Amino acid sequence: MNTHTTILGGLYVALGLCGLLGGAFVLTSMVGGGLVAGDWESLFIPAMGVAITLLILVFAVPTLVGGAALLTGKPWARRFGILVAALNLVNFPIGTPVGAYGLWALSGDRQELDR
């Protein structure tokens, strides 16, 4: 396995785990805070918390799966990693450089280095 592929897999796993942790924090704070406030007529804040958590999970879950696949050397990991890198380009601020590095590391003719 290529050194850049290993580094990218570790970055993907770390970014995915941070996303899962952040999603749990957003869900707990916004839904819990909205329900504790006791404003039962307006469930806008808890609904917004669920929507933000789902958006965070859209970025975190594929990144975590792609990182685990890259680290274990799955045959489909390179193509899926390129898709995850493209998705992470819009994940500002941390995902953007990780996505750019992922596109650089996974594209090109480095197939002979991965054996």
Secondary structure, 3 states (H helix, E strand, C coil): CCHHHHHHHHHHHHHHHHHHHHHHHHHHHHHHHHHHCCCCCCCHHHHHHHHHHHHHHHHHHHHHHHHHHHHHCCCCHHHHHHHHHHHHCCCCCCHHHHHHHHHHHHCCCCHHHHC
